[in-house]
Amino acid sequence: MDHIIDPGTKDISGRGINPGDRLLIPAGQRSQLRFTGLRGEPDNPIVITNEGGLAVVATDAWCAVDLFDCAYVHVAGLELTGFSNTGVYVRRGSHHVEVDHLCIHAGAGAGIRWHTDKSYVPAGWIQRGLSIHHCEIHDVGHEAMYLGGHDGQGRAPLEDVSVCHNQIERCGYDGIQIRNATGAVEVAHNQIEDVGEAASETGQGGAGLIAGDHTTGEWHHNVVCRADRGIQLLNQGAGIDIHHNVLVACGTVRGEASLRVWGAGAFLFHQNTIVSSEANGVRTSRSGCGELRDNLIVEFGNQAIRVPAAVTEAGNVCLATMGEAGFHDFTQDDYRLTRLSPAWRGGQFAGALGLADVPVSLPPAIDVVVTIAGREYSGRINAQ
């Protein structure tokens, strides 16, 4: 059944709404939306989406779209702007929520937040099932996405988290920050540019990607360009796998590393391309342990790799200048290799992208195309 949410309605409860129903937001501009107690089913979610054209939630309220104690809900096709704290807030026991094809911009806080305080749920409860894909988030004051929370915040752990194919630009703090996500995590094919300008306000923030407080999973085929830190690990979970990412011109605010690691959880960082680091290509704390393998690190202000002995290094190619790297065309941000590159080894290569003249079996490093209400947003770094 379809339910039209008229422009004067802000609060929608789950009463009278059944699995598979659609909550339609008519085209035009409106104020905030608060959803409470929506209950879909695993194969029959409740859908919240636009109807008849672009639906804009423009509000200076604390939150533009609030999901409070909701389950199996799909939110798509909206533009959110002006909020003072959060664009989409998934909280208070909400789980199994899909968010896609949103344009979130010009808000003072974070684009998307997702967490539940332990005081609101039974002991041992885990917040599961978040998928965020094909969203554009830009010009927000804090993080584009802040999912979970650090140990001191008393928030429930996360599992089954997927953040893929999003485009993020100009965020004051981080691009994508995930904490306490201990199982089934994938962060892939996101394009993140110009984040961390307000990093001095956060202490540890300002990164394109942050995995913190026991977070594990597979983080791959992301592009981070011009961030205070490209990828940052903060007491990450053992076994986190980070590969085939492209990190460009990181360290722009505090002169930090493209990969920065604090904490002792063993990590695997392999076949990534790091270009034009302001200071270090890779830097870990003294307690760091893990493996750096087959990465291509080019042009760094301090050291290519600055790690303790507990970190294993193998097959990395570190080059002082762009001209030595043999990139296809670095002036156009095309970081595929030519056969003259020292990172090409006759069938094997260091770095993320492979040869320019040979079909590569890997998925494209940059393939973000976001369509929202008929408007298309495409990635601008040509690493193909």
Protein Blocks (a to p, Z undefined) as FASTA:
>chain_A
ZZdddfklmbdcfehpaehiacdddeddddddddehiacdfklccddddehiacddddfb
fbfbdcehiahiadehiacehiakbmbdceehiahiadehiacehifbdfbdcdddfklp
cehiacehiadehiacehifbdfbdghjdfklopacdehiadehiacehifkbmbdcehi
aghpadehiacehehklmmmnopgoifbdceehiacjdehiacehifbfbdcehiaehia
cehiacehihklnopafbdcedjbdcddehiacehifkbmbdcdfkbgcddehiacehif
kbfbdcdfklccehiacdfbfklnopablmnopabdcfkbmkbgghiaedjkopfkbccf
bdcfblcdcdeehiacddfbdfZZ
